[in-house]
Amino acid sequence: MQPSIAASQDIPLAEQDALALVALADEVRADSMQVVSIREGTVRSGDFEEPGVVRVTVLRLNSGREGQRVKTLVCRDFRWSEKYGWYLEKTSEGRFGTQVHIFSQTLGEVIIR
């Protein structure tokens, strides 16, 4: 078993931490969301398997068409490492190509260019 997987099983992801990181990643207020579920599992992508991932489902209040407030269901997969604690990952295209955004329990937002 990989060290990060064993550690993630010993360090549960708290609802408050999950909401704070989803809010940071999605640039919304944490108080506009509520946790629906937190489940641990394995993510599969082709031949690659990543055990120890925690999927958090939140109900989030968003601005809809014509300024109406609408609720949407959002799922985010959290990973754990010693460096970042629990974290989310997003990629985006910047001026110089692909960037990786890490939203970390321990380091806040980290951008890798």
Secondary structure per residue as TSV (DSSP state, phi and psi in degrees):
chain	resnum	aa	ss	phi	psi
A	1	M	-	360.0	138.1
A	2	Q	-	-71.5	147.6
A	3	P	H	-57.5	-39.8
A	4	S	H	-66.5	-32.9
A	5	I	H	-69.7	-45.4
A	6	A	H	-61.7	-42.4
A	7	A	H	-66.3	-39.8
A	8	S	H	-63.6	-31.1
A	9	Q	H	-71.2	-25.7
A	10	D	H	-87.7	-18.1
A	11	I	S	-120.4	94.6
A	12	P	-	-68.7	152.5
A	13	L	-	-85.9	115.3
A	14	A	-	-76.2	146.5
A	15	E	H	-53.9	-43.8
A	16	Q	H	-59.9	-43.6
A	17	D	H	-64.9	-42.5
A	18	A	H	-61.0	-46.9
A	19	L	H	-62.6	-42.5
A	20	A	H	-62.3	-41.7
A	21	L	H	-73.8	-37.4
A	22	V	H	-64.9	-41.5
A	23	A	H	-61.9	-43.0
A	24	L	H	-63.3	-46.8
A	25	A	H	-66.4	-38.4
A	26	D	H	-96.3	0.0
A	27	E	T	55.9	49.6
A	28	V	S	-130.9	170.8
A	29	R	-	-83.0	137.9
A	30	A	G	-63.8	-31.1
A	31	D	G	-75.3	-1.8
A	32	S	G	-93.3	7.9
A	33	M	E	-130.5	157.6
A	34	Q	E	-140.4	143.3
A	35	V	E	-75.4	130.4
A	36	V	E	-93.2	-45.9
A	37	S	E	-157.5	155.8
A	38	I	E	-132.1	118.1
A	39	R	E	-132.7	137.1
A	40	E	E	-93.3	143.2
A	41	G	E	-166.2	-160.4
A	42	T	E	-122.4	133.3
A	43	V	E	-98.1	132.6
A	44	R	E	-118.7	135.4
A	45	S	E	-141.0	101.3
A	46	G	T	63.3	-125.0
A	47	D	T	-86.6	-2.6
A	48	F	E	-95.9	132.5
A	49	E	E	-121.7	137.0
A	50	E	E	-128.2	96.4
A	51	P	E	-77.0	165.5
A	52	G	E	81.8	13.6
A	53	V	E	-85.3	142.4
A	54	V	E	-112.7	121.0
A	55	R	E	-96.7	124.7
A	56	V	E	-111.1	128.0
A	57	T	E	-108.9	127.0
A	58	V	E	-125.8	150.1
A	59	L	E	-100.0	122.3
A	60	R	E	-122.6	138.1
A	61	L	E	-89.0	122.5
A	62	N	E	-122.7	163.9
A	63	S	E	-84.1	126.7
A	64	G	-	-101.3	-160.3
A	65	R	G	-62.2	143.6
A	66	E	G	56.9	30.6
A	67	G	G	76.6	4.7
A	68	Q	-	-69.6	147.6
A	69	R	E	-91.7	125.7
A	70	V	E	-128.6	149.2
A	71	K	E	-97.2	137.3
A	72	T	E	-129.3	149.2
A	73	L	E	-94.5	128.6
A	74	V	E	-127.8	133.5
A	75	C	E	-113.2	135.1
A	76	R	E	-132.2	138.6
A	77	D	E	-99.3	121.7
A	78	F	E	-100.7	141.0
A	79	R	E	-118.6	165.4
A	80	W	E	-127.9	139.5
A	81	S	E	-146.6	160.2
A	82	E	T	-62.7	-37.9
A	83	K	T	-68.2	-46.3
A	84	Y	T	-101.6	-12.2
A	85	G	E	67.4	-145.7
A	86	W	E	-74.4	138.9
A	87	Y	E	-152.5	159.1
A	88	L	E	-111.7	155.4
A	89	E	E	-128.7	138.4
A	90	K	E	-138.3	150.5
A	91	T	E	-115.4	151.7
A	92	S	E	-148.0	162.6
A	93	E	E	-97.6	123.5
A	94	G	E	-110.3	-172.2
A	95	R	T	-59.2	-32.2
A	96	F	T	-111.6	20.5
A	97	G	E	115.2	-156.2
A	98	T	E	-72.7	138.0
A	99	Q	E	-122.5	147.5
A	100	V	E	-109.7	127.3
A	101	H	E	-106.0	124.0
A	102	I	E	-108.3	129.6
A	103	F	E	-113.5	102.1
A	104	S	E	-109.0	143.0
A	105	Q	T	-63.2	-33.7
A	106	T	T	-100.6	-31.3
A	107	L	T	-113.5	-0.9
A	108	G	E	72.9	-143.2
A	109	E	E	-86.9	128.7
A	110	V	E	-124.2	130.2
A	111	I	E	-113.2	125.6
A	112	I	E	-109.4	118.4
A	113	R	-	-108.5	360.0
